[in-house]
């Protein structure tokens, strides 16, 4: 299959590396300098310095040339780049199959990726999300991983999951697009909270409780948006949540650890050098949950740290002082 991967960050590069042995893959880099470096050095030194590019993988900064004859376009930019990428694609291609690998709610609009796609390329019928527990470096190194390909069109999801599936990158089809997107977005907020918990030295019991209650929070929001509760028990739900909350490669967890040290948010982001999607997503989730009347105390606590100037100890204390609840009401 001819695949165009848009975005030469860590995740886009990793997916291009993973698919290149079995498909004809072109990787689009937005900056001409990065494209030239990838072409000449055959490695992404900024994001994946120990993961060489396969010889067959083509790299270019010519957007139109990369997508010209692609059978599948895979958008692997941060969520902020999804809309401009799809709008540009719609100007030069007609109804090509599209997947996105970004996770989050669009800043400002609060839209999920499939809602952004509906506005940016309304004529595209075969679209979906690729999500799940998958650190880019491990995928690029060929370590076994499993992810979900979700679309409202179940036949499309099954078809492309089968075509992209490999022993080292197992891909499961799913038809609950909302559930998969919400799980992938909100787990980043919970990872920030877990990083704070660990940074304050609250112990493994607290971490387990926080992740579990975080899953309950994600599930409430997902169901309110029309998702199936069962979807939160899958790869893009609890699977991605566990990885992002506990893995050392998690950028959002790193944000939480540094917040616990009392570092200012902008300093943390500057030091990180990568996009931490949980930071802008937390604000959108708080706005949406309040609008829908969905109780999300962990998200509220993360936003208090990120945007309201509160100290980590004070926020955690307020969470611990909440009145006892019934775990499964009704």
VOPAGU-2260 file (C-alpha; in pm, 1 decimal, decimal comma):
REM VOPAGU-2260
SITE   aa  ch    i         X         Y         Z
SITE  UNK   A    0       0,0       0,0       0,0
SITE  UNK   A    1     117,7     355,7     -70,8
SITE  UNK   A    2     115,4     548,1     257,7
SITE  UNK   A    3     183,0     917,4     318,5
SITE  UNK   A    4     278,0    1002,3     678,4
SITE  UNK   A    5     233,8    1370,3     762,2
SITE  UNK   A    6     457,5    1488,2    1042,4
SITE  UNK   A    7     820,9    1395,2    1110,1
SITE  UNK   A    8     810,6    1421,6    1486,1
SITE  UNK   A    9     871,0    1119,4    1706,4
SITE  UNK   A   10     539,9     945,7    1637,1
SITE  UNK   A   11     524,4    1015,8    1265,8
SITE  UNK   A   12     882,6     898,6    1219,5
SITE  UNK   A   13     817,3     585,4    1427,2
SITE  UNK   A   14     507,9     490,1    1227,8
SITE  UNK   A   15     689,1     551,3     899,4
SITE  UNK   A   16     970,6     323,4    1016,9
SITE  UNK   A   17     723,1      56,7    1130,6
SITE  UNK   A   18     525,4      50,4     805,5
SITE  UNK   A   19     816,3      88,1     561,6
SITE  UNK   A   20     917,5    -281,2     550,0
SITE  UNK   A   21     578,8    -386,3     408,4
SITE  UNK   A   22     450,0     -72,8     235,4
SITE  UNK   A   23     567,9     213,4      15,4
SITE  UNK   A   24     594,5     496,7     268,5
SITE  UNK   A   25     662,9     865,9     219,5
SITE  UNK   A   26     725,2    1084,3     524,4
SITE  UNK   A   27     645,0    1455,8     504,1
SITE  UNK   A   28     856,7    1692,9     711,5
SITE  UNK   A   29     723,9    2049,1     738,6
SITE  UNK   A   30    1068,3    2212,5     752,7
SITE  UNK   A   31    1297,8    2181,3     451,3
SITE  UNK   A   32    1600,5    2167,2     681,6
SITE  UNK   A   33    1461,9    1868,2     871,2
SITE  UNK   A   34    1370,6    1693,2     547,8
SITE  UNK   A   35    1721,9    1739,5     414,9
SITE  UNK   A   36    1877,3    1614,7     739,0
SITE  UNK   A   37    1656,6    1304,8     749,0
SITE  UNK   A   38    1735,6    1231,8     384,8
SITE  UNK   A   39    2110,3    1276,1     431,3
SITE  UNK   A   40    2164,0    1123,2     774,8
SITE  UNK   A   41    1884,4     861,9     769,4
SITE  UNK   A   42    1800,8     925,0    1134,6
SITE  UNK   A   43    1579,4    1172,5    1323,3
SITE  UNK   A   44    1842,1    1305,4    1562,7
SITE  UNK   A   45    1604,2    1532,8    1752,9
SITE  UNK   A   46    1332,4    1279,1    1834,6
SITE  UNK   A   47    1462,4     924,3    1767,8
SITE  UNK   A   48    1841,8     941,5    1753,9
SITE  UNK   A   49    1894,4     565,9    1794,1
SITE  UNK   A   50    1635,8     455,5    1534,8
SITE  UNK   A   51    1771,7     453,4    1176,7
SITE  UNK   A   52    1534,9     512,0     886,2
SITE  UNK   A   53    1488,8     216,5     649,5
SITE  UNK   A   54    1649,7     264,0     309,2
SITE  UNK   A   55    1312,2     234,8     136,8
SITE  UNK   A   56    1152,7     516,1     338,3
SITE  UNK   A   57    1122,2     835,0     132,2
SITE  UNK   A   58    1137,9    1176,4     304,0
SITE  UNK   A   59    1027,9    1508,3     155,1
SITE  UNK   A   60     906,4    1855,7     248,0
SITE  UNK   A   61     692,3    1868,3     -69,3
SITE  UNK   A   62     341,6    1812,7      71,4
SITE  UNK   A   63     164,8    1774,2    -261,8
SITE  UNK   A   64     420,2    1524,1    -390,8
SITE  UNK   A   65     402,0    1314,4     -73,5
SITE  UNK   A   66      22,9    1276,8     -83,6
SITE  UNK   A   67     -18,4    1272,6    -462,2
SITE  UNK   A   68     -80,4     900,8    -516,6
SITE  UNK   A   69    -118,9     780,9    -158,1
SITE  UNK   A   70    -383,9     519,5     -85,2
SITE  UNK   A   71    -371,7     613,4     283,6
SITE  UNK   A   72    -276,0     944,2     445,3
SITE  UNK   A   73    -172,2     914,9     809,1
SITE  UNK   A   74    -163,7    1245,4     999,7
SITE  UNK   A   75      87,8    1221,4    1282,6
SITE  UNK   A   76     117,8    1587,4    1379,5
SITE  UNK   A   77      21,1    1716,7    1725,2
SITE  UNK   A   78    -352,7    1791,0    1752,3
SITE  UNK   A   79    -285,8    2158,3    1670,0
SITE  UNK   A   80    -161,0    2051,2    1328,2
SITE  UNK   A   81    -453,7    1826,0    1238,5
SITE  UNK   A   82    -687,7    2089,0    1093,9
SITE  UNK   A   83    -431,5    2267,4     872,1
SITE  UNK   A   84    -299,5    1931,2     749,2
SITE  UNK   A   85    -646,5    1806,7     655,7
SITE  UNK   A   86    -746,2    2137,4     495,5
SITE  UNK   A   87    -431,7    2129,9     284,9
SITE  UNK   A   88    -495,3    1765,7     193,9
SITE  UNK   A   89    -852,4    1844,2      88,4
SITE  UNK   A   90    -723,6    2108,0    -152,7
SITE  UNK   A   91    -510,8    1858,9    -345,2
SITE  UNK   A   92    -680,1    1519,4    -299,2
SITE  UNK   A   93   -1037,4    1398,9    -332,8
SITE  UNK   A   94   -1175,6    1157,7     -72,9
SITE  UNK   A   95    -855,4     967,2       5,9
SITE  UNK   A   96    -856,5     735,5     309,8
SITE  UNK   A   97    -725,2     917,2     618,7
SITE  UNK   A   98    -613,1     814,3     964,7
SITE  UNK   A   99    -489,1    1043,6    1239,9
SITE  UNK   A  100    -254,0     943,9    1519,5
SITE  UNK   A  101    -285,5    1262,1    1727,4
SITE  UNK   A  102    -463,5    1259,0    2063,0
SITE  UNK   A  103    -649,7    1539,2    2235,4
SITE  UNK   A  104    -923,4    1799,0    2203,6
SITE  UNK   A  105    -855,0    2088,2    1967,7
SITE  UNK   A  106    -759,8    2397,1    2169,0
SITE  UNK   A  107   -1023,8    2668,3    2152,9
SITE  UNK   A  108   -1296,4    2465,6    1983,4
SITE  UNK   A  109   -1290,7    2166,9    2221,7
SITE  UNK   A  110   -1350,2    1935,5    1925,2
SITE  UNK   A  111   -1234,6    1575,9    1903,9
SITE  UNK   A  112   -1023,0    1483,8    1598,6
SITE  UNK   A  113   -1312,5    1328,3    1404,9
SITE  UNK   A  114   -1511,4    1648,9    1451,8
SITE  UNK   A  115   -1216,8    1851,4    1323,2
SITE  UNK   A  116   -1197,6    1617,9    1022,6
SITE  UNK   A  117   -1569,9    1663,5     952,1
SITE  UNK   A  118   -1511,3    2038,7     923,0
SITE  UNK   A  119   -1173,5    2031,6     748,1
SITE  UNK   A  120   -1241,9    1762,5     485,7
SITE  UNK   A  121   -1619,1    1698,4     483,3
SITE  UNK   A  122   -1606,5    1502,1     157,2
SITE  UNK   A  123   -1375,6    1234,3     296,7
SITE  UNK   A  124   -1580,8     926,1     385,8
SITE  UNK   A  125   -1314,9     678,2     502,2
SITE  UNK   A  126   -1150,1     831,0     807,2
SITE  UNK   A  127   -1047,5     709,3    1150,3
SITE  UNK   A  128    -805,7     717,3    1442,8
SITE  UNK   A  129    -498,3     513,7    1530,3
SITE  UNK   A  130    -454,1     506,6    1906,9
SITE  UNK   A  131    -338,0     292,6    2194,7
SITE  UNK   A  132     -44,3     223,5    2429,6
SITE  UNK   A  133     255,2     296,1    2209,2
SITE  UNK   A  134     567,5     494,8    2287,9
SITE  UNK   A  135     723,3     610,0    1961,8
SITE  UNK   A  136    1074,7     492,7    2043,8
SITE  UNK   A  137     966,6     135,2    2115,6
SITE  UNK   A  138     761,7     117,2    1795,6
SITE  UNK   A  139    1057,1     251,9    1596,5
SITE  UNK   A  140    1289,5      -5,3    1754,8
SITE  UNK   A  141    1055,4    -285,6    1653,0
SITE  UNK   A  142     949,3    -385,0    2003,6
SITE  UNK   A  143     608,4    -559,1    2010,8
SITE  UNK   A  144     314,8    -318,1    2045,0
SITE  UNK   A  145     -61,4    -324,9    1996,4
SITE  UNK   A  146    -287,7     -35,9    1898,1
SITE  UNK   A  147    -645,7      26,8    1788,4
SITE  UNK   A  148    -771,1     151,5    1453,1
SITE  UNK   A  149   -1112,6     304,6    1510,8
SITE  UNK   A  150   -1367,9     436,8    1263,6
SITE  UNK   A  151   -1742,8     484,3    1251,6
SITE  UNK   A  152   -1727,1     271,5     935,4
SITE  UNK   A  153   -1658,8     -74,4    1082,1
SITE  UNK   A  154   -1572,7    -222,9     742,1
SITE  UNK   A  155   -1311,5      46,2     678,9
SITE  UNK   A  156   -1161,3      -9,7    1025,4
SITE  UNK   A  157   -1140,4    -385,2     972,9
SITE  UNK   A  158    -997,3    -352,0     622,2
SITE  UNK   A  159    -715,7    -111,9     707,8
SITE  UNK   A  160    -639,9    -277,7    1042,5
SITE  UNK   A  161    -579,2    -601,2     852,0
SITE  UNK   A  162    -366,8    -428,6     586,1
SITE  UNK   A  163    -148,4    -245,6     839,4
SITE  UNK   A  164    -124,8    -527,5    1094,0
SITE  UNK   A  165     211,2    -695,1    1152,5
SITE  UNK   A  166     352,2    -928,8    1419,9
SITE  UNK   A  167     539,1    -641,2    1589,0
SITE  UNK   A  168     265,6    -378,8    1552,2
SITE  UNK   A  169     -62,2    -556,3    1610,6
SITE  UNK   A  170    -364,1    -349,8    1508,5
SITE  UNK   A  171    -715,2    -416,3    1634,8
SITE  UNK   A  172   -1023,0    -279,1    1457,5
SITE  UNK   A  173   -1279,4     -81,3    1656,7
SITE  UNK   A  174   -1603,0      97,2    1568,1
SITE  UNK   A  175   -1632,8     324,9    1874,4
SITE  UNK   A  176   -1443,7     624,4    1738,9
SITE  UNK   A  177   -1557,5     859,3    2016,6
SITE  UNK   A  178   -1451,4     617,8    2289,7
SITE  UNK   A  179   -1108,7     561,7    2137,7
SITE  UNK   A  180   -1050,0     935,8    2092,5
SITE  UNK   A  181   -1165,6    1031,0    2442,2
SITE  UNK   A  182    -951,2     758,2    2598,5
SITE  UNK   A  183    -646,2     872,7    2404,9
SITE  UNK   A  184    -702,1    1236,7    2493,7
SITE  UNK   A  185    -788,3    1231,0    2862,6
SITE  UNK   A  186    -527,7     971,8    2964,9
SITE  UNK   A  187    -268,4    1245,7    2911,7
SITE  UNK   A  188    -438,7    1457,9    3177,4
SITE  UNK   A  189    -433,8    1162,6    3416,1
SITE  UNK   A  190     -65,5    1107,0    3342,5
SITE  UNK   A  191      10,4    1460,6    3459,4
SITE  UNK   A  192    -179,4    1388,3    3780,8
SITE  UNK   A  193       7,6    1060,2    3831,0
SITE  UNK   A  194     340,0    1234,9    3778,9
SITE  UNK   A  195     246,0    1482,1    4052,4
SITE  UNK   A  196     147,8    1194,4    4281,4
SITE  UNK   A  197     479,7    1018,6    4227,7
SITE  UNK   A  198     677,3    1341,2    4246,4
SITE  UNK   A  199     531,1    1413,5    4589,1
SITE  UNK   A  200     627,6    1064,0    4706,3
SITE  UNK   A  201     271,5     956,6    4787,6
SITE  UNK   A  202     344,9     591,4    4718,9
SITE  UNK   A  203     234,3     311,6    4489,4
SITE  UNK   A  204    -101,0     266,9    4664,2
SITE  UNK   A  205    -187,6     625,7    4579,5
SITE  UNK   A  206     -72,1     578,4    4221,1
SITE  UNK   A  207    -294,8     273,1    4175,4
SITE  UNK   A  208    -593,5     453,3    4325,5
SITE  UNK   A  209    -535,1     760,9    4109,4
SITE  UNK   A  210    -512,1     560,9    3785,6
SITE  UNK   A  211    -826,5     365,1    3872,1
SITE  UNK   A  212   -1027,6     672,4    3960,1
SITE  UNK   A  213    -884,1     840,7    3652,8
SITE  UNK   A  214   -1028,5     561,7    3440,7
SITE  UNK   A  215   -1367,2     618,7    3604,7
SITE  UNK   A  216   -1340,4     987,9    3519,2
SITE  UNK   A  217   -1250,8     918,5    3156,3
SITE  UNK   A  218   -1536,5     670,7    3128,3
SITE  UNK   A  219   -1795,3     917,6    3259,2
SITE  UNK   A  220   -1693,7    1177,1    3001,5
SITE  UNK   A  221   -1674,1     925,6    2717,0
SITE  UNK   A  222   -2020,8     786,0    2787,1
SITE  UNK   A  223   -2163,7    1138,5    2813,5
SITE  UNK   A  224   -2025,2    1205,7    2465,2
SITE  UNK   A  225   -2183,5     891,8    2320,6
SITE  UNK   A  226   -1911,0     628,0    2362,9
SITE  UNK   A  227   -1955,1     274,8    2492,3
SITE  UNK   A  228   -1838,8     209,1    2848,0
SITE  UNK   A  229   -1673,2    -117,3    2737,9
SITE  UNK   A  230   -1435,6      72,5    2509,9
SITE  UNK   A  231   -1254,7     211,4    2814,4
SITE  UNK   A  232   -1141,2    -143,0    2898,8
SITE  UNK   A  233    -952,5    -173,2    2569,4
SITE  UNK   A  234    -613,3     -72,3    2434,1
SITE  UNK   A  235    -708,6     292,4    2377,4
SITE  UNK   A  236    -866,6     312,4    2722,7
SITE  UNK   A  237    -703,2     143,1    3018,5
SITE  UNK   A  238    -410,4      20,9    2808,1
SITE  UNK   A  239    -299,6     368,4    2704,0
SITE  UNK   A  240    -380,5     504,5    3049,5
SITE  UNK   A  241    -152,0     257,0    3227,9
SITE  UNK   A  242     136,1     314,5    2987,4
SITE  UNK   A  243     119,0     694,3    2993,0
SITE  UNK   A  244      77,0     715,7    3370,2
SITE  UNK   A  245     362,8     479,4    3457,6
SITE  UNK   A  246     611,5     476,3    3167,1
SITE  UNK   A  247     937,3     668,6    3195,5
SITE  UNK   A  248     903,3     782,6    2831,5
SITE  UNK   A  249     573,2     960,7    2902,6
SITE  UNK   A  250     605,5    1334,7    2840,6
SITE  UNK   A  251     285,8    1411,6    3032,4
SITE  UNK   A  252     405,6    1214,5    3333,6
SITE  UNK   A  253     728,2    1417,9    3320,1
SITE  UNK   A  254     521,9    1737,3    3334,0
SITE  UNK   A  255     356,4    1613,9    3653,0
SITE  UNK   A  256     686,2    1515,7    3813,4
SITE  UNK   A  257     827,0    1861,9    3749,3
SITE  UNK   A  258     510,5    2034,4    3871,6
SITE  UNK   A  259     556,3    1847,1    4199,6
SITE  UNK   A  260     902,7    2005,5    4223,3
SITE  UNK   A  261     738,6    2347,4    4202,8
SITE  UNK   A  262     874,8    2436,9    3859,1
SITE  UNK   A  263     676,5    2690,5    3651,6
SITE  UNK   A  264     482,2    2536,7    3364,1
SITE  UNK   A  265     660,3    2729,6    3088,9
SITE  UNK   A  266     999,2    2623,2    3224,0
SITE  UNK   A  267     882,9    2262,1    3224,3
SITE  UNK   A  268     764,9    2281,1    2864,3
SITE  UNK   A  269    1086,0    2451,2    2751,6
SITE  UNK   A  270    1296,2    2180,9    2917,5
SITE  UNK   A  271    1081,0    1903,0    2776,6
SITE  UNK   A  272    1144,3    1993,8    2414,4
SITE  UNK   A  273     845,3    1788,3    2301,1
SITE  UNK   A  274     470,1    1848,6    2289,8
SITE  UNK   A  275     284,8    1736,8    2603,8
SITE  UNK   A  276     -73,4    1711,7    2477,8
SITE  UNK   A  277    -219,9    1680,8    2827,1
SITE  UNK   A  278    -144,8    2046,5    2901,7
SITE  UNK   A  279    -383,3    2208,9    2650,4
SITE  UNK   A  280    -620,6    1910,7    2666,2
SITE  UNK   A  281    -678,2    1953,6    3040,8
SITE  UNK   A  282    -835,4    2295,0    2989,9
SITE  UNK   A  283   -1063,3    2172,2    2710,6
SITE  UNK   A  284   -1170,3    1870,8    2916,5
SITE  UNK   A  285   -1252,2    2089,1    3215,9
SITE  UNK   A  286   -1463,4    2320,5    3000,4
SITE  UNK   A  287   -1645,1    2030,5    2837,8
SITE  UNK   A  288   -1705,6    1838,2    3160,5
SITE  UNK   A  289   -1854,8    2144,2    3328,0
SITE  UNK   A  290   -2078,2    2202,4    3026,9
SITE  UNK   A  291   -2200,0    1841,5    3035,0
SITE  UNK   A  292   -2227,1    1822,5    3414,4
SITE  UNK   A  293   -1972,4    1539,2    3434,6
SITE  UNK   A  294   -1782,0    1520,7    3763,0
SITE  UNK   A  295   -1404,8    1514,2    3695,0
SITE  UNK   A  296   -1218,9    1605,9    4016,6
SITE  UNK   A  297    -875,9    1486,3    3897,0
SITE  UNK   A  298    -902,2    1698,1    3582,9
SITE  UNK   A  299   -1008,8    1994,6    3795,5
SITE  UNK   A  300    -703,7    1940,0    4016,0
SITE  UNK   A  301    -467,3    1925,0    3717,0
SITE  UNK   A  302    -612,2    2247,9    3579,4
SITE  UNK   A  303    -570,4    2414,9    3917,9
SITE  UNK   A  304    -199,7    2332,0    3896,7
SITE  UNK   A  305    -154,4    2424,7    3531,3
SITE  UNK   A  306    -368,6    2734,6    3502,7
SITE  UNK   A  307    -485,8    2858,1    3842,8
SITE  UNK   A  308    -149,2    2895,4    4015,8
SITE  UNK   A  309    -219,3    2650,6    4297,1
SITE  UNK   A  310      53,1    2446,9    4466,5
SITE  UNK   A  311      70,4    2070,7    4421,2
SITE  UNK   A  312      38,5    1998,5    4793,1
SITE  UNK   A  313    -276,1    2209,8    4826,7
SITE  UNK   A  314    -442,4    2049,0    4524,9
SITE  UNK   A  315    -366,1    1696,1    4644,6
SITE  UNK   A  316    -491,5    1780,9    4992,7
SITE  UNK   A  317    -822,3    1896,3    4850,1
SITE  UNK   A  318    -860,8    1571,4    4656,6
SITE  UNK   A  319    -789,0    1363,7    4966,6
SITE  UNK   A  320   -1046,3    1555,7    5169,2
SITE  UNK   A  321   -1332,8    1474,5    4932,8
SITE  UNK   A  322   -1624,1    1297,9    5099,1
SITE  UNK   A  323   -1651,8     918,1    5056,6
SITE  UNK   A  324   -1829,9     792,5    4745,8
SITE  UNK   A  325   -2007,6     478,4    4626,3
SITE  UNK   A  326   -1767,0     318,9    4377,6
SITE  UNK   A  327   -2035,6     197,0    4135,6
SITE  UNK   A  328   -2349,1     405,2    4196,2
SITE  UNK   A  329   -2677,1     266,8    4074,6
